[in-house]
C-alpha cells in the first residue's frame, strides 16, 4: 500500500467555467420539424454561431484541421442537432436498467474517458430533438417491468448537464419521470450548470450524481470541465432542492500520494456539504481501466498525458465489448476500495456505497 504523505498542494485557482458554446453547428433537415430543433436554431442564430445543414448526424465530414489531432479538438467544439432514429435502449449496468439516449459526445477533455473508443471517429457532440419519441419508448420499458422499478441512465454517452442550456432535455425527462410511479432517472456530471433544474417538481424520482476526484486527477486529466469547488457548490444546490444525491469517484487512480489525495477529497467534500445529513446519499467507485484500443487512441489524442497505462502492471479482465480491459491487480484494488470506503463512512456514516468496480 502507498505511504501516507503530506497533503496535496491546493489546486491552482480556475476561472469560472462558462456554459458550452459550440464553434459550429450542423442540423439534420428533419430536426427542424420538431419544436426543440427550431428552439436550438433560434439559439444558434442569437449566438451568431455559424451553421449548415447535413444529411445525417452520424456522418459529419470535412471538419477543419490540418492534422487528425486538430480535427479531433475541433470536433469537440462542434454540435450536431438530429433526430434519434434508434429507440431501442442499451442496458446500463450496474448504474441502471437502461441508458436513455438524449445526447452523444461530450465537450470535456478527460484523458481516460471511455468515449474515446466508443465514439471512435465521431467525437463531435450530438443532441436529439425528438425527446417525445424517446420518452414514449421509456414509458414502454417502464410498463413492461411493472411492478419493478425501472431506472434510466441519461449520461452513458454524454454529459447532458453541460448541454441543458441548449436543449432543455433533462428538464423534460425529470418532469416526465416525476409522474411515473415505477420510473426513475439518473445522470452524472462534471459540470456545475444545474440552475435550470432546481425549481422542477421532480418528486424524488431523479438522482443527480457528481463525478469527483482528487486534486491531482482533476488537474492532470480533466480539462474543460467544472472545477471541484464548482461541482461541490452545485451538489449543495441539488441537495437543497430535494433531489436524491450521489457521488461517483471515478476513475480511482493509483499514483504516488493517492491515499492523501483521496483522504483530502472526502474531507473537503464533507466540509462543503449542508450541515444536515443528506438523505439517501450514495457513492459509486470505479477504478481506472483501459483497453489496448483506448491506450492507442488516448496517446494519439493527448500525447503529453501522464495517465499511467502500463499493461504489464495491470490485471486483464474480459470486457463486454470483446476486448480485454486492464485493471489494477487485486492487491491494489483491495487497497483502493478499503481505504476510500473507510474515508467515506468516516465522513458520511449515513451514506450507501452502491458498488466498486
Secondary structure, DSSP 8 states (H G I E B T S, - for coil): -----S----------------SEEEEEGGGGGSHHHHHHHHHHHHTT-EEEEES-TT-----S-SSHHHHHHHHTTEEEEE--------EETTTEEEE--SEEB-S-EETT-THHHHSTT--SEEEES-HHHHHHHHHHHHHHHTTS-EEEES-SSB-GGGGHHHH-HHHHHHHHHHT-TTEEEEEEES----GGGTTS--TT-EEEEEEE--HHHHHHHEETS--HHHHHHHHHHHHHTT-EEEEEEEEE---TTHHHHHHHHHHHHHHHS-SS--TT-EEEEEE--B-HHHHHHHHHHSTT------GGGEEEEE-TTSSEEEEE-HHHHHHHHHHHHHHHHHH-TT-EEEEE-
